[in-house]
Amino acid sequence: MSIHLENIAKHYGRGGRHQALAPLDLDIQQGELIGLLGPSGSGKTTLLRIIAGLEAPDHKPAGRILFGERDVTQLHVRDRRIGFVFQHYALFRHMTVYDNVAFGLTVMPRRQRPSSGEIRARVHRLLEMVQLEKLAGRYPAQLSGGQQQRVSLARSLALRPDVLLLDEPFGALDAKVRQELRRWLRHLHDELNFTSVFVTHDQEEALELSDRVVVMSDGRIEQIDTPEALYRAPANRFVFKFLGDANHLEGEVRDGVLTCGDARLDVDLPDGPEDLLLRPHEVALDTAPRESAHLPVTVTAISPVGAEVRVELAADWLPGPWLATVRHADFERLTLSRGQRLFALPRRWHRFEDSAPAAHDSAALLAG
Ligand SMILES: Nc1ncnc2c1ncn2[C@@H]1O[C@H](COP(=O)(O)OP(=O)(O)OP(=O)(O)O)[C@@H](O)[C@H]1O
């Protein structure tokens, strides 16, 4: 089921003074898994609740919500064929796992309700998919948080919704279980081919799970793109900074040289103030400066855990610390240690004028 939002806005408070969502459009394709990502208060939950029909959008502008060809703007939540999963497992505590999953089917009006044989088959199939068949007779209190959330997933899918909406579904769980549940969701999604929208403020979760991510801030959509495109080509400074660590290089450009205290870097930019951004993996380190890059730094912390070594750098010319990630081989070659004085070499940097983002490969490394 595709979802089409057109001119959807939401204001709260007396006289609608507080804007939760600016008028926005959004198109979600059939079968997509979409992450709504943004800081607290950016409007993710409001948007999800409006798609669900738990919240009405503003009347002015008069927006529209279509599920496929069907205009559901005025339709009650129970008629939208939606499944929900929330952060706090809303399982019925006095019912077994089996009964929790079967519940939505057993309370359907008699004429629509599947036969009891079919209900049984459907519930077993779902429990099998989330590998909880053996625990069908248990009560929620006898399950771990991750298992409870798998029951929630199975329960929300029992009614074969066209659209599955999830609000911070794994927020209350520890990192390892979250990881596992993401795989469950992705797997169920691909196998059953419904359309899903989930809310998260966790960028890693959004990037790992989504086909496309909707990045929000302040009630607006900043960018909608695949995880790869978001990371490679962020539309603006907000998206760049929200999606990962960012090092700032602020200074003044004169005749193709950016200067900041005793640091300087050749840049092909017009004269004037600049604030360039660099990802940690775009900062290389060496024992000598280059003709085109003289950025003296001191190592203040080293964390050699994981696939790469994270190195924190400070300098008088820097208002805040920089983070560089280097390969273990380079870490050993440079025999890095705390207090060591080195030179940072930007491999690449990014520049945002709000309309025209640009990434530049640095001449510093090439020039040698
Ligand atoms: N029922 C409400 N009444 C008044 N203001 C509300 C209501 N619900 C949300 N808001 C406001 O609307 C804005 C968007 O809230 P929303 O819950 O959609 O953000 P969010 O991105 O989901 O945040 P979080 O990650 O913290 O849940 C916030 O400023 C919030 O205070």
The ligand as a Gaussian input file, in Angstrom:
#p B3LYP/6-31G(d) Opt

LIG

0 1
 N       -0.766000      16.824000      22.350000
 C        0.086000      17.844000      22.215000
 N       -0.212000      19.079000      22.664000
 C        0.625000      20.110000      22.503000
 N        1.818000      20.038000      21.893000
 C        2.196000      18.826000      21.427000
 C        1.354000      17.674000      21.557000
 N        2.005000      16.630000      20.977000
 C        3.180000      17.104000      20.525000
 N        3.306000      18.416000      20.779000
 C        4.441000      19.289000      20.390000
 O        4.676000      19.141000      19.009000
 C        6.073000      19.087000      18.714000
 C        6.400000      17.795000      18.010000
 O        6.227000      16.716000      18.895000
 P        6.467000      15.196000      18.516000
 O        6.062000      14.361000      19.674000
 O        5.828000      14.932000      17.221000
 O        8.039000      15.178000      18.331000
 P        9.022000      13.932000      18.208000
 O        9.945000      14.265000      17.119000
 O        8.243000      12.678000      18.087000
 O        9.772000      13.995000      19.599000
 P       10.291000      12.802000      20.571000
 O       11.419000      12.137000      19.866000
 O       10.727000      13.542000      21.783000
 O        9.119000      11.906000      20.800000
 C        6.781000      19.219000      20.053000
 O        7.181000      20.558000      20.186000
 C        5.728000      18.845000      21.069000
 O        5.938000      19.537000      22.276000

